[in-house]
Amino acid sequence: MSLERETQRVREVYDGRTKAEVARRGTPLDPFELCAIHEREELLAEILRREGLISLAGLRILDIGCGT
């Protein structure tokens, strides 16, 4: 397989992934998405409690590139 063909194949695969992700976005009622969000929130709350943080009130928080 030539380098050009392989490059094109990889681009097509990634284009397909991007389109699939875009099609799935915007569905906040998707049960899987809701479960994943809830799981992340529970883990974060657990980490904060372990560090002795019960409330974030009054704290200055820098959020760098966390996205979802």
Secondary structure, DSSP 4 states (H G I P E B T S, - for coil): --HHHHHHHHHHHHHHHHHHHHHHTT-TT-HHHHHHHHHHHHHHHHHHHHTT-S--TT------S---
